């Protein structure tokens, strides 16, 4: 972390290998970044990689699973099992006027 002064104003900036991250982002044109965004990226990537939500909860330090579940929609196959249940029910008892379309040619 770097603390520096410009004129009468004081600034706090994160550093990486001696470089101020905030300054680098400004020079790169990144203006809407918050350091907390990295936590979201971390959790999202874990869930997309198939890590169980309870493990993500521990890694994130969330006390409540509900906080972590906001990332659940990114999990591979999220809700796919529920759709398969509906598919099984509909295939066993299709509506009388239903037209069946094969989605797997």
VENBEL-V547290 format. One record per backbone hydrogen bond with DSSP energy under -1.0 kcal/mol. CO is the residue of the C=O (numbers start at 1). NH is the residue of the N-H. If there is no record, write none. Layout:
co=CO nh=NH
co=CO nh=NH
This chain:
co=2 nh=13
co=4 nh=11
co=6 nh=9
co=9 nh=6
co=11 nh=4
co=13 nh=2
co=14 nh=21
co=16 nh=19
co=19 nh=16
co=20 nh=24
co=21 nh=25
co=22 nh=26
co=23 nh=27
co=24 nh=28
co=25 nh=30
co=26 nh=29
co=34 nh=37
co=35 nh=38
co=36 nh=39
co=36 nh=40
co=37 nh=41
co=38 nh=42
co=39 nh=43
co=40 nh=44
co=41 nh=45
co=42 nh=46
co=43 nh=47
co=44 nh=48
co=45 nh=49
co=46 nh=51
co=47 nh=50
co=52 nh=56
co=53 nh=57
co=54 nh=58
co=55 nh=59
co=56 nh=60
co=57 nh=61
co=57 nh=62
co=65 nh=69
co=68 nh=71
co=69 nh=72
co=71 nh=74
co=72 nh=75
co=75 nh=78
co=77 nh=80
co=79 nh=83
co=80 nh=84
co=81 nh=85
co=82 nh=86
co=83 nh=87
co=84 nh=88
co=85 nh=89
co=86 nh=90
co=87 nh=91
co=88 nh=92
co=89 nh=93
co=95 nh=98
